[in-house]
Amino acid sequence: MQNLVVDGHNFTLTDNGDLQNIADWNPDIAKALAEKDGLTLRDAHFEILHIMRDYYDQFNISPIRKLLKRDIAEMLSDLKANDDYLISLFPGGVMHQGLHIAGLPKSRLDAEVEPVTHVQAVSKQKDVKHFVSEFEFSGKSYRVYAKGNLVDPSEWTKELAEFLANKEDIQLTADHWIVLKFMRTFYFKYGITPMVKLLIKHLSRETNQKFPEDVLYTLFPDGPARQGSRIAGLPEPQGCIDH
């Protein structure tokens, strides 16, 4: 462990030099961390750092690069979401140096959380409606993790989705399909399965249809992100999944 002294106060750093307690962060700590990297922070830096911090506060995980750039473009401008601009601010990389100075952990993709070659061994429980290890459908065997998510998202089909939904006593409607298709599009574009807060933030805007939180929970009573990801054939979302 290391210490960072700012205005006479000691703050603990990890062995990698990152801020140990995310809640300790403030602009003065950011400046001190940046100075250790040979950077002098300007307003332009703090624009990006505050977007990172706001994302973490909202979703309880650090943003991945594509979602960070999307938020920067929406909140600031396309120019400031440009890779060359971000490198000019953070020569060590916005996803490495930027997150470090923002006092946040490194972001992870779903694929980095758990290797797809490993299936958790669990005993079947009577109160669990979804599959927990392996199942057969149309003459083919499918593997799932303990929480019912497909090991291989590429095996998903509409027919399989209907089968998985029926297993959980859900009859898929047009609204279900809008949500499921959005989740899969989001996953293959950004590399992560959206938790419910990301669904609420992006789904209605991108589909031009209203999907407030209560509607999502009506469609997927066990949680739009948790249950939705199972039926969509995707990994379980990271961070704060469902309320």
MOBELZI-V843560 format. One record per pair of residues at least 12 apart in sequence whose C-alpha atoms are under 8 Angstrom apart, sorted by the first residue. I is the first residue (numbers start at 1). J is the second residue. Records with the same first field share a line. If there is no record, write none. Layout:
I = J  J
//
This chain:
1 = 13  14  15
2 = 14  15  17
4 = 32
6 = 28  29  32
11 = 24
18 = 100  103  104  105
19 = 100  103  104
20 = 103
22 = 103  104
25 = 102  103
30 = 101  102  103
31 = 101
33 = 100  101
34 = 101
44 = 89
45 = 89
48 = 72
49 = 98  99  101  102
50 = 102
51 = 68  71  72
52 = 68  99  102
53 = 102  104
56 = 104
58 = 197
59 = 197  198  239  240
60 = 239  240
61 = 107  238  239
62 = 99  104  105  106  107  108
63 = 107
64 = 95  107  108  109  190
65 = 95
66 = 190
67 = 190
69 = 81  82
95 = 107
109 = 191  192
110 = 191  192  193  235  236  237  238
111 = 191
116 = 151  152
117 = 151
119 = 133  143  144  145  146  151
120 = 133  145  146
121 = 133  146
122 = 146
129 = 167  168
130 = 147  148  164  167  168
131 = 144  146  147  148
132 = 144  145  146  147  148
133 = 145  146  148
137 = 160
147 = 236
148 = 230
149 = 229  230  231  233  234  235  236
150 = 230  233  234  235
151 = 235
152 = 233  234
153 = 233  234  235
155 = 233
156 = 232  233
161 = 231  232  233
162 = 231
164 = 230  231
165 = 231
175 = 219
176 = 219
178 = 207
179 = 203  228
180 = 228  229  231  232
181 = 232
182 = 203
183 = 199  229  232
184 = 232  234
187 = 234
192 = 237  238
193 = 225  229  234  235  236  237  238
194 = 225  237
195 = 224  225  226  237  238  239  240  241  242
196 = 223  224  225  241  242  243
197 = 241  242
199 = 225
200 = 212  213
223 = 242  243
224 = 242
225 = 237  241  242
226 = 241  242
//
